[in-house]
């Protein structure tokens, strides 16, 4: 597991043509924001506000290839990865983000997933 400051971003390399899905939920009194950029171009910008996971944001896009950087309004982010293989190729890769926006260290203020898939359909 890695950690980073939400405002500094986390790089994800995604090959061109991969289908990418994302989700964002929160358990925080304040709004939680996630931004995904490719270079200086904003690909996704979304926010949620909920103390009980009742507000979610989901979506998808097709990768143009290269490095995407993921930014959060929460200041302390933990990230891990899960990979599903089918023999000699990767079917999907998922990044899991848990964020802390204050000092109680519960890491449930922001929770996001970003997954890319080998192909669509």
N, C-alpha and C positions, 0 to 999 in steps of 0.2 A: 504494500500500500504506500502510495506517495501522498504528500501534502503540498499545498501551495496557497498563496494569497489570491483570493478571488479576482482582485483587480488586475493582477499580473497575467492571468490567463494560463490555460493548459493546452499544449499542442497535441493535435490528433492528426495523423496522416491518413488520408482516405483516397484510394485510387479513383480515377475518373469512372463515372458510370455506376458507382455503387449507390444503392438506395439507402438513405439514412433516415432513421426515425428518432424522435426525441420526446421526452416527457419531463415535466417539472411539477413538483408538489411542495407544499410547505406546511410547517407547524410553527408559525411565528406570528406575533402580533403585528409585525411590520411587513411591507411588501418585499418579496424576494424576486430578484431579476436574474435572468440568464441571457447572455448574448453570445452568438457564434459568428465568428468572422473568418473570412478567407482573404488574407492580406488586409486591406483597409475596407473591404466590402462587407457590410453587415448582411449575413445570410438569414439569421434568426435573431429576433429580439422579443422576449416575452417576459411577463412577470405574473406572479400569483400572490394572493394574500389569503391565508387561512390558518386558523389555530388547530384545525382538526382534519386536515387533508381533504376538505370538501371542495377546494378550488384547484383544478389541475389545468395544465397547458400541454397539449400534444401536437405533433405535426411531423412533417417529413419533407425531404428534398432529395434531389439527385446530385451526387457529388460531381464537381467540375475537376476534381483531382487536386492534390497538393495538401498543404498543411492548413488545417482549420484550428483556430484558437477559441477556447471556451472561457468566458468570463462570468463571474457571479458578483452580486452585490454583497453576499456574505463574505466576511474577511478571511475565514479559516476554512479551507476546503480539504477534505480527504477524498482520494480517488483510488479506485481499483479497476481491474479489467477482468472480463470473462470471455473466453474464446471457445467456440464450438467448431470442431474439425469433422470432416467426413473423409477419412482416408488421407489423401495427400493435399487437400485444400481446405481453406478456412471457409465455413459457411456463413458465420456471423461473428462479429466482435462487438462487445458491449462495454461501455465505460460507465461506472457507477460513481456518482458524486454525492457526498454528504457534507453539508455546510453548517458552520456555527456563525451566528451573527452578533453574539454578545460574549458573555464570559462564563456561562454555566456549563459549557463543554458537553452538551447533550448531542450535538451534531445531528439534530433533526429539524433544524430551522429551514434548511433547503435540502431537497433530495431530487436528483436528476439522473436520467439515463440517456445515453446517446448510443445507438446501435447502428452499425452498417451491415448490409446484407450483400452476399455475393451476387445475387441477381433478384430481379423483381418477378413476381408471379409464380 
